[in-house]
Amino acid sequence: MAGNFERKSAVKEKAKILDKQAIGRALTRIAHEILEKNKGTQGLCLIGIRKRGVYLAHRLRDYIRKIEDNDVAVGILDITLYRDDLTFIGQNPFVGRTEINFDIGAKNLILVDDVLYTGRTIRAALDALADFGRPKSIQLAVLIDRGHRELPVRADYVGKNIPTAKTETVEVRLIEADGKDEVVIVEKD
């Protein structure tokens, strides 16, 4: 039977790395490490990289609040226009809002993302943050570090290191965006 059928690449789930409880434990540990390194919440702010980094930043804020009984500011950073691959992602990329409603000058910023891979997202985030002022420090917290760096970027706080093949993808699924909390490795056929 002849016809024009596009063969879509199938995605096969290889392994579940973290479930809801493991994500909670990783974020609790990261919150404790942030507080220890920064000696509390004084001058501390969280900036989530849109999309899942924002959800993780809010969760980290909640854990920090439970530990210290003190709140920290949370901002949202969209890096779309700062990406070095903007020409490859389409003519009309979706640009979300950046919402940093506080002065970042002289603050200790914790940049939060879901997966650290090549380092290019973090480079774009650093460029974007430069438009908002000069913080005292910028630290990086990620739920997953999967390796394969192309730029000299290292996370200060890591939920889990997961060595992966380049043919694999790490999917962080969060209840806020995906209806469930889990981290899985998928492979395209």
C-alpha positions in Angstrom: 0.0 0.0 0.0 1.5 3.3 -1.1 1.1 6.6 0.6 2.8 9.6 2.1 3.5 8.6 5.7 6.0 10.5 7.8 7.8 8.2 10.1 7.8 9.8 13.5 10.6 8.9 15.7 9.3 6.9 18.6 10.4 7.7 22.1 11.1 4.9 24.4 11.3 5.3 28.2 14.4 3.6 29.3 14.4 4.1 33.1 12.8 6.1 35.9 15.5 7.8 37.8 13.6 9.7 40.4 10.0 9.4 41.7 8.0 12.0 43.7 9.6 11.1 47.0 13.2 11.1 45.6 12.6 14.6 44.0 11.4 15.8 47.4 14.5 14.4 49.1 16.8 15.9 46.5 15.2 19.4 46.9 15.3 19.2 50.7 19.1 18.4 50.5 19.7 21.2 48.1 17.8 23.7 50.3 20.0 22.7 53.3 23.1 23.0 51.2 22.1 26.5 50.0 21.4 27.6 53.5 24.7 26.2 54.8 26.8 27.7 52.1 25.1 31.1 52.3 24.8 31.1 56.2 21.1 31.5 56.1 18.7 33.6 54.0 20.2 37.1 54.4 20.5 38.5 50.9 19.4 35.3 49.2 17.2 35.2 46.2 16.1 32.3 43.9 15.7 32.8 40.1 14.0 30.0 38.2 14.7 29.5 34.5 11.4 29.3 32.7 9.7 26.7 32.6 10.5 23.9 35.0 13.3 25.8 36.8 10.5 28.2 38.0 8.6 25.4 39.6 11.7 24.0 41.2 12.7 27.5 42.5 9.2 27.8 44.2 9.6 24.4 45.8 13.1 25.3 47.0 11.7 28.5 48.5 9.0 26.4 50.3 11.7 24.0 51.7 13.9 27.0 52.8 10.8 28.6 54.5 10.2 25.3 56.4 13.9 25.0 57.5 14.6 28.7 58.4 11.1 30.0 59.0 12.1 32.9 56.7 11.1 33.7 53.2 13.3 34.4 50.2 12.4 36.2 47.0 11.8 34.2 43.8 12.1 35.5 40.3 11.4 34.1 36.9 13.9 34.3 34.0 13.0 33.7 30.4 16.2 33.2 28.3 14.7 32.8 24.9 16.1 35.9 23.3 19.5 35.3 24.8 20.0 31.8 23.3 22.8 31.2 20.9 20.6 28.8 18.9 17.7 31.2 18.4 17.9 30.9 14.6 17.4 27.1 14.9 14.3 27.0 17.0 12.0 28.8 14.5 11.0 32.1 13.1 8.6 33.0 15.9 9.9 31.5 19.1 7.7 31.8 22.2 9.0 34.4 24.5 7.8 34.2 28.1 7.8 36.9 30.7 10.8 37.6 32.9 9.6 38.6 36.4 12.3 39.8 38.7 10.5 42.3 40.9 13.3 43.0 43.3 16.8 44.5 43.1 19.4 41.8 42.5 22.3 44.1 43.3 24.6 42.8 46.1 22.4 39.7 46.5 23.4 36.1 46.4 21.3 34.6 43.5 20.6 31.0 43.2 19.8 30.3 39.5 17.6 27.2 39.4 17.1 24.9 36.4 15.8 21.3 35.9 18.6 19.7 33.8 22.2 20.8 33.3 23.5 19.5 29.9 25.7 21.5 27.6 25.8 24.7 29.7 24.4 26.9 27.0 21.1 27.6 28.8 23.1 28.8 31.8 25.3 31.0 29.6 22.1 32.6 28.2 20.7 33.0 31.7 23.9 34.8 32.9 23.7 37.1 29.9 20.0 37.8 30.7 20.7 38.5 34.4 23.4 41.1 33.5 20.5 43.3 32.3 19.1 43.4 35.8 22.2 44.4 37.7 25.3 43.1 39.4 24.6 40.5 42.1 27.1 39.7 44.8 27.2 36.1 43.6 25.4 33.7 41.3 25.2 30.1 42.2 23.6 27.3 40.2 21.2 24.7 41.5 19.9 21.9 39.2 17.8 18.9 39.9 19.8 16.8 37.3 23.3 17.0 35.9 23.6 14.8 32.9 27.1 15.7 31.7 28.2 16.4 28.1 29.2 20.0 28.8 30.2 22.2 25.9 30.9 25.3 28.1 32.8 25.6 31.4 29.7 25.5 33.6 29.4 23.6 36.9 26.5 23.5 39.3 27.0 24.4 42.9 24.0 22.2 44.0 22.9 19.0 42.2 20.0 16.8 43.1 21.4 13.8 41.1 24.2 13.2 38.6 23.0 11.0 35.8 25.6 9.9 33.2 23.8 9.7 29.9 24.5 8.9 26.2 24.0 11.7 23.7 21.2 9.6 22.2 19.3 9.8 25.5 17.3 12.6 26.9 16.5 13.3 30.5 12.8 14.4 31.1 12.0 16.1 34.3 8.2 15.8 34.7 6.7 18.0 37.4 3.1 18.1 38.7 2.8 21.8 37.8 3.4 21.2 34.1 3.0 17.4 33.5 0.6 16.2 36.1 3.2 14.0 37.9 6.6 14.2 39.5 9.3 12.0 38.1 12.6 12.0 36.2 13.0 9.5 33.4 15.6 8.8 30.7 14.1 8.4 27.3 15.8 7.3 24.0 14.6 8.1 20.5 14.4 5.1 18.1 
